[in-house]
Amino acid sequence: MGGVDRADQDIGLYRTSIRGKKWYFTLFSHCLDMATHNAWHLYKNNGGEYDHLTLRRTIARGILETYKKNEKRCPCPTSRTYREISRYDTVDHLVEYNDSQLRCSLCKKNTNFTCQKCKIHLHPKTCFATYHTPHR
């Protein structure tokens, strides 16, 4: 097998898939794959012991560690604590129909129903009971 065929075979094993409407996303992901393959090939020729996938993961971890955010969010204990406490009491939790359709907080599918007290969208039959039942 020639060098180009071997490179295409190696790249095909761990292809980066970036979906987008623009044509250059495909070109960019192929260039990214080619660069990581060339880096792995140079690394291997210089006595490296990582395989292709391990080197790709190491590169990805290095990039993520370099650019990760260290921002600490200010917690909002009052509203969240009240919601967690009132979630399991059995007072005034009624299903209410809304014209607006939003995602269910539990299963992430669209629904028109909300809990009147908690003010979150839930499916009336399955998700409503599951959400308001304490886990043991």
C-alpha positions in Angstrom: 0.0 0.0 0.0 1.3 3.5 -0.8 1.8 6.3 1.6 -1.4 8.2 0.7 -3.5 5.1 0.9 -2.1 4.2 4.3 -2.6 7.8 5.5 -6.3 7.7 4.3 -6.8 4.4 6.0 -5.4 5.7 9.3 -7.4 8.9 9.1 -10.5 6.9 8.3 -10.2 5.0 11.6 -10.6 8.1 13.8 -12.2 10.7 11.6 -13.2 14.0 13.1 -16.8 14.8 12.3 -17.8 18.4 12.4 -21.3 19.0 10.9 -22.1 22.3 9.4 -23.8 24.0 6.5 -20.7 25.5 5.1 -18.4 23.5 2.8 -15.3 24.5 4.6 -16.2 22.6 7.8 -15.4 19.4 6.0 -12.2 20.8 4.6 -11.2 22.0 8.1 -11.9 18.7 9.7 -9.9 16.8 7.1 -6.9 19.2 7.6 -7.2 18.7 11.3 -7.2 14.9 10.8 -4.2 15.1 8.5 -2.3 17.2 10.9 -2.9 14.8 13.8 -2.0 11.9 11.6 1.3 13.6 10.5 2.0 14.4 14.2 1.4 10.7 15.1 3.6 9.5 12.3 6.5 11.8 13.3 6.0 10.8 17.0 6.0 7.1 16.1 9.2 7.4 13.9 11.0 9.1 16.8 10.4 6.2 19.1 7.0 7.1 20.6 4.9 4.4 22.2 1.4 5.8 21.9 -1.0 4.5 19.3 -3.0 6.8 17.1 -6.1 7.0 19.2 -4.1 7.6 22.5 -2.1 10.4 20.9 -5.3 12.0 19.5 -6.8 11.9 23.0 -3.6 13.3 24.6 -3.7 16.2 22.1 -7.4 16.9 22.8 -6.8 16.8 26.6 -3.9 19.2 26.2 -6.0 21.7 24.2 -8.9 21.5 26.6 -6.7 21.9 29.7 -5.0 25.0 28.1 -8.3 26.8 27.3 -10.6 25.7 30.0 -12.4 28.3 32.0 -11.9 28.6 35.7 -14.9 30.8 36.3 -16.9 30.0 39.4 -20.6 30.7 39.2 -22.4 32.4 42.0 -24.8 29.8 43.4 -28.4 30.8 43.9 -29.3 28.8 46.9 -32.6 30.5 47.7 -34.7 29.7 44.6 -33.1 26.3 44.0 -33.4 25.3 47.7 -37.0 26.3 47.8 -37.7 24.4 44.6 -36.1 21.3 45.9 -37.9 21.5 49.2 -41.3 22.2 47.7 -40.9 19.7 45.0 -41.7 16.7 47.2 -44.5 18.3 49.3 -47.9 17.2 48.0 -49.5 20.6 48.2 -50.8 22.5 45.1 -48.9 20.6 42.5 -51.4 20.7 39.6 -51.0 20.1 35.9 -51.7 23.2 33.9 -52.1 23.5 30.1 -50.1 26.2 28.3 -50.3 27.4 24.7 -46.5 27.6 24.6 -44.7 24.4 23.9 -41.4 23.9 25.7 -39.1 21.0 26.6 -40.0 18.7 29.5 -37.5 19.1 32.3 -37.2 15.3 32.7 -37.3 13.6 29.3 -36.5 16.7 27.1 -39.4 16.1 24.7 -41.8 18.9 23.9 -44.9 19.4 26.1 -47.6 22.0 26.7 -48.1 21.1 30.3 -46.5 22.7 33.4 -46.6 22.1 37.1 -48.5 25.1 38.5 -46.4 25.4 41.7 -42.9 24.5 40.4 -43.4 26.4 37.1 -41.5 23.8 35.1 -42.7 21.9 32.0 -43.5 18.2 32.5 -45.6 15.5 30.8 -48.8 15.0 32.8 -48.8 11.2 33.0 -45.2 9.9 33.2 -42.8 12.7 34.0 -45.1 14.7 36.5 -45.3 11.8 38.9 -41.6 10.8 38.5 -40.4 14.4 39.1 -42.5 14.8 42.3 -41.6 11.4 43.9 -38.5 11.3 46.1 -35.8 8.9 45.0 -34.8 6.3 47.6 
